[in-house]
Amino acid sequence: MAEKAETRVTTADREFFGHPRGLATLFMTELWERFSYYGMRALLVLFMTAPAVSGGLALDVAKASAIYGLYTSMVYMLSLPGGWIADRFLGQRKAVLYGGMLIAAGNLCLALPAVTSFYVGLALGAAGAGLLKPNVSVMVGQLYGAGDRRRDAGFSIFYMGINLGAFLSPLACGYLGQKVDWHLGFGVAALGMILGLVQYVAGGRHLGESGLHPATPANSEQAAKHRRRLWAGLGSAAILIGALVTMRVTAQTLSDALGMVLLVTVVVFFSWLFFARGWTPVERKRLFVVGVLFAASAVFWCLFEQAGSTLNLFAERSTDKNVLGFAFPASWLQSLNALFIIALAPVFAWIWMKLGAREPSSPAKFFLGLLTAGLGFAVLAAGASRAGGGAQVSPMWLVVVYLLHTIGELCLSPVGLSAMTKLAPSRIGGLLMGVWFLSLSVGNYLGARIASLYEALPLPALFGAIAAFGVAGALILALFIKPTKALMGGVK
C-alpha cells in the first residue's frame, strides 16, 4: 500500500460545453468504441441463432446465451486486470490505445466467414475492452479537481457520447448484418473502432498529463513485485488458453467455470479490499460503500443487459416489425435505449446541478435505478402475455421497457462511474474502476443464465420473475441508503 499517489491532472478550462476540452477527445473515443461494441452486440445472439442457410451458426438459444454471456462477462471482468495494468505499468493513456487496437482486430476477425475466427474475434474484443473501458473513465475523472461540482455533469455528458455511438451502431451494423450479410455488419463495427483510435491519437494533446503515467512504486522491491505478478498473470492466461485449445470443452462448461471464477474473484478481491492494511479510516469506510454499490450494480445490470438476449429475441420472434409497410430489422430496437439516453442525459445532468446540496446521494440514485429496471420487466411480462400462440405484439411494449430502463440507467450508471472516481484512493483509481466493471461482468453473467431459460419457461412467468428480482433488490437497498451515506465521508 505504501505507494506514492498518482498526481491527478486537473484543468479549469471550459471549452467543451463548460467542461475541459479533453472531455471531447474522450467523448469521441468512447463514442466509437461503443459504436463497435453495440453494433456487434446487436447482431451476436441473432447471428448465432440464425439458421445456417441464412449464414448464421444455427445454435439453440441456451448455447447462444452461454456464449453471449461468456463474452459480455469477460468484457467487463477483464477490466479488473486492465485497470491494474494501467495503474502499475502503462498509464491510462496507453492502455486505452492498446485496448482499442485489440477491439478493432477482434471485430475484423468477426467479419471473416470462419467459425475459428469468430471465437478468436470474441477473445480479442474482450481483452481490448478490458484495457479500454475502465481507463478511459478514469481519465475523465482526472480532468476535474477535487470538489469540482462539474464532475457528475461531465460524466453525464460523457455518457451521452457513449450512447450516441450505441444509437447509431444498431442502425448501421444491424441493417447491414441482418439485411445484407452478417459479416459485413461486424466489419462496420471494426471500422468504427478504427475511427475512434484515429481521433484519440489526434486529440491527445488536449489531455495534458491525464493518464499519461502509471503510479510510481514506493521502491524497487515494490516495482519487482508488480512485475512478478504481471508475468505470473500472463503465464497463467497462456496456460489456460492452451488448455482450452487442446481440450474439448462446451459453451456450458465454460459458462459454469466462469461462474466459479467470478465468485472466487469477487470474494478474494473484496476480502483483500476490506482487510488489507494501509488504508486510512476514511478510505476504509468508503471502500465498504464501494461494496454496497457493487452489489446493487450487479443486480441492475443483470436486468438491463438482457437487451442483447431476451429483449432482442422477443423483438425478433414476438414483435410486429412493420411500420407503414416497411419491415425493419429487430436489431434496430436496440437503438431505443441510446436514443432515450441522448434525449434525457442533458436533462438529468441539469437536474443534478439544479438540486445542488439537495441532490440525492449515490445510494438513493441506485435505488431509483433498480426500481425502474424491475418495473420495465413488469411491463414486458404484461406484453408477453399477449404474445402467446405465435402472436406478435406492438413494438410499443419494448419502447416503454427501454424508456424505463433508460431512466434507471441514468440514475445508476454515470453516477456509479463518478462515484468510483470520488471514493477510490488515488493510488488504485484504475483498479477500482475495474471493480465497477466487474459488477457489470457479474450482472451480464447472471443475465445470460436467465436468458438461457427463454425457451424453457413461459415468457410471462420468466419476465415476471425478473421484475420481482429487481424490485426486491431495490427495496433491500432502500434499507441501507442512510447507513451507506454515513460511510461516504462527505462524498455525495
Beta strands, then each sheet from edge to edge (+ up, - down):
strand 1: 322-323
strand 2: 326-327
sheet 1: 1+ 2-
end
